[in-house]
Amino acid sequence: MRTEVVTTLKRQATKLLADLHESKEPILITEHGQPSAYLLDVADYELMVDRMKILEGIAKGEQAIRDGRTMNMEQAREKMNKWFK
């Protein structure tokens, strides 16, 4: 992963963005030698957010199973029929 100081971002934002769009490689921005932000391509960011939503849904489902908050097929059918009436 490429790393740039915040000063480079301030002075060469257009070039950094062009490089980012071409390479699709995230850029770590540092301030005073410490990580401060990541510069990501929009499509890559949106894909990452979508994947996180899926993983969060899976985690909620697994927690529901551990908590015993499940139902059989007939119970699910009855519940869904109430929604469609």
Backbone bond lengths (Angstrom), bond angles and torsions (degrees), N, CA, C in turn:
res aa  C-N    CA-C-N  psi(-1)  N-CA   C-N-CA  omega(-1)  CA-C   N-CA-C  phi
1 M - - - 1.440 - - 1.529 109.13 -
2 R 1.278 113.62 138.44 1.465 120.36 179.84 1.526 110.20 -77.55
3 T 1.332 116.75 141.93 1.458 122.69 177.95 1.524 108.76 -123.84
4 E 1.328 115.40 135.21 1.463 121.33 178.13 1.523 109.25 -135.96
5 V 1.314 115.99 149.27 1.461 120.21 175.92 1.522 108.68 -80.85
6 V 1.309 116.48 155.21 1.456 121.37 -177.23 1.527 111.73 -59.67
7 T 1.319 117.89 -29.86 1.460 121.68 177.88 1.530 110.72 -61.55
8 T 1.326 116.73 -39.26 1.463 120.50 177.57 1.525 109.97 -63.86
9 L 1.315 116.48 -40.72 1.458 120.42 177.74 1.528 110.33 -61.15
10 K 1.309 116.39 -43.75 1.464 120.34 -179.98 1.526 111.92 -63.48
11 R 1.308 116.78 -41.33 1.468 121.71 -173.89 1.527 113.82 -86.48
12 Q 1.337 116.39 -28.32 1.474 119.59 -172.73 1.528 111.90 -131.49
13 A 1.310 116.79 39.13 1.471 120.26 -176.58 1.520 112.17 -56.77
14 T 1.314 117.80 -44.28 1.463 120.83 -178.29 1.523 111.38 -62.02
15 K 1.322 117.01 -42.40 1.463 121.06 179.08 1.529 110.78 -66.55
16 L 1.334 116.59 -43.66 1.463 119.80 179.35 1.529 110.68 -61.01
17 L 1.325 116.52 -42.29 1.456 119.52 178.92 1.528 111.45 -64.93
18 A 1.319 117.01 -40.97 1.472 120.29 177.40 1.527 110.34 -61.42
19 D 1.330 116.38 -44.84 1.469 120.57 178.16 1.526 110.86 -61.80
20 L 1.324 115.61 -41.74 1.466 121.38 -179.48 1.525 110.63 -61.83
21 H 1.328 117.08 -46.19 1.462 120.50 -179.46 1.528 111.46 -65.03
22 E 1.311 116.34 -33.87 1.463 120.60 -179.64 1.527 112.00 -75.01
23 S 1.324 116.71 -47.26 1.471 120.38 -173.90 1.523 113.51 -89.05
24 K 1.332 117.60 -23.37 1.473 123.14 -175.43 1.524 112.24 62.74
25 E 1.319 117.51 12.69 1.467 122.31 -179.50 1.529 109.21 -91.59
26 P 1.344 118.39 124.60 1.461 120.45 177.74 1.528 111.12 -58.21
27 I 1.315 115.43 152.14 1.458 121.41 178.05 1.523 108.14 -118.88
28 L 1.320 116.50 125.41 1.453 121.88 176.32 1.526 107.62 -86.10
29 I 1.331 116.44 124.39 1.462 122.18 177.95 1.521 107.93 -99.65
30 T 1.323 116.03 129.96 1.469 120.30 179.79 1.528 110.46 -114.92
31 E 1.320 115.24 150.71 1.458 123.53 173.16 1.518 107.19 -128.21
32 H 1.297 116.21 127.04 1.466 121.48 -179.79 1.526 111.85 53.14
33 G 1.337 115.43 36.70 1.456 121.06 177.40 1.514 115.20 79.91
34 Q 1.331 117.27 1.75 1.465 121.52 -178.31 1.527 110.47 -112.38
35 P 1.331 117.95 143.10 1.463 120.34 176.59 1.525 110.01 -57.33
36 S 1.327 116.31 136.14 1.460 120.60 -177.58 1.524 112.25 -124.52
37 A 1.340 117.19 -40.53 1.465 120.40 -177.16 1.526 109.36 -162.14
38 Y 1.322 114.24 162.26 1.459 120.63 172.29 1.518 108.03 -112.44
39 L 1.297 115.60 138.36 1.455 122.65 174.34 1.524 106.09 -103.78
40 L 1.350 115.67 117.15 1.469 121.09 -175.61 1.517 110.68 -123.60
41 D 1.311 116.34 150.73 1.441 122.47 171.07 1.531 108.32 -64.99
42 V 1.323 117.82 141.68 1.462 122.23 -176.45 1.525 111.58 -57.35
43 A 1.312 117.64 -46.58 1.468 120.41 -178.71 1.528 111.15 -62.05
44 D 1.322 117.08 -40.27 1.469 120.50 178.31 1.525 110.94 -65.73
45 Y 1.327 116.79 -40.63 1.470 120.70 178.47 1.527 110.09 -62.93
46 E 1.333 117.40 -46.82 1.459 120.85 -179.11 1.526 111.60 -63.04
47 L 1.322 117.25 -38.56 1.458 121.16 176.25 1.529 110.55 -63.46
48 M 1.321 116.45 -41.69 1.457 121.13 179.33 1.535 110.65 -63.70
49 V 1.322 117.58 -41.99 1.463 121.48 178.67 1.525 110.33 -63.77
50 D 1.330 117.25 -43.77 1.466 120.64 178.17 1.522 111.26 -61.03
51 R 1.315 117.24 -42.38 1.470 120.84 178.73 1.524 111.22 -64.55
52 M 1.325 116.77 -38.67 1.465 120.20 178.63 1.527 110.62 -64.35
53 K 1.334 117.70 -39.25 1.465 120.70 177.91 1.526 110.75 -61.97
54 I 1.329 116.27 -42.22 1.466 120.26 178.44 1.527 110.27 -62.92
55 L 1.330 116.79 -46.03 1.468 120.44 -179.93 1.524 111.50 -63.87
56 E 1.339 117.64 -37.50 1.464 120.73 177.39 1.527 110.60 -64.77
57 G 1.342 116.66 -39.43 1.459 120.60 177.41 1.521 111.68 -63.68
58 I 1.314 116.59 -42.34 1.461 120.86 177.42 1.528 110.33 -62.59
59 A 1.328 116.69 -43.62 1.469 120.67 179.57 1.532 110.84 -62.34
60 K 1.337 117.67 -40.24 1.472 120.72 177.87 1.520 110.38 -64.23
61 G 1.335 116.46 -40.97 1.462 120.20 178.19 1.522 112.17 -63.54
62 E 1.320 115.75 -42.40 1.471 119.46 178.52 1.524 110.51 -64.55
63 Q 1.334 117.48 -38.38 1.471 120.63 178.62 1.528 110.03 -67.10
64 A 1.322 117.35 -38.75 1.465 120.67 177.69 1.529 110.49 -61.47
65 I 1.324 116.64 -40.61 1.469 120.26 177.86 1.524 109.83 -63.36
66 R 1.340 116.83 -45.58 1.477 119.87 179.31 1.527 111.50 -61.99
67 D 1.350 116.84 -35.03 1.466 121.25 -178.63 1.521 112.65 -83.38
68 G 1.335 117.06 -3.57 1.460 120.48 -179.68 1.524 112.92 76.89
69 R 1.322 117.74 18.19 1.471 121.23 179.31 1.522 109.62 -91.35
70 T 1.322 115.65 66.17 1.458 121.21 -179.96 1.522 108.63 -127.21
71 M 1.309 116.68 167.77 1.460 121.29 176.51 1.521 108.64 -143.79
72 N 1.312 113.97 158.01 1.460 117.91 177.99 1.531 109.07 -83.21
73 M 1.336 116.07 176.74 1.463 121.15 -174.48 1.531 111.61 -61.43
74 E 1.317 117.27 -40.82 1.470 120.38 -178.92 1.531 111.05 -65.31
75 Q 1.318 116.93 -41.94 1.468 120.35 177.54 1.532 110.56 -62.93
76 A 1.314 115.81 -40.67 1.470 119.76 179.79 1.526 109.95 -65.71
77 R 1.330 117.54 -41.01 1.472 121.48 178.79 1.523 110.51 -60.63
78 E 1.338 116.22 -45.67 1.469 120.86 179.96 1.529 110.73 -61.32
79 K 1.288 116.23 -43.16 1.465 120.48 -179.63 1.533 110.73 -64.79
80 M 1.310 117.14 -43.38 1.459 120.67 -179.66 1.528 111.50 -68.37
81 N 1.326 117.47 -36.03 1.468 120.25 177.19 1.523 111.54 -61.07
82 K 1.317 117.69 -34.28 1.466 121.35 177.30 1.528 110.57 -65.43
83 W 1.325 117.42 -35.15 1.465 121.36 -179.97 1.521 111.72 -68.10
84 F 1.346 116.69 -33.21 1.467 121.05 -174.01 1.533 112.97 -91.53
85 K 1.306 117.52 0.45 1.485 119.83 179.50 1.493 110.47 -91.78
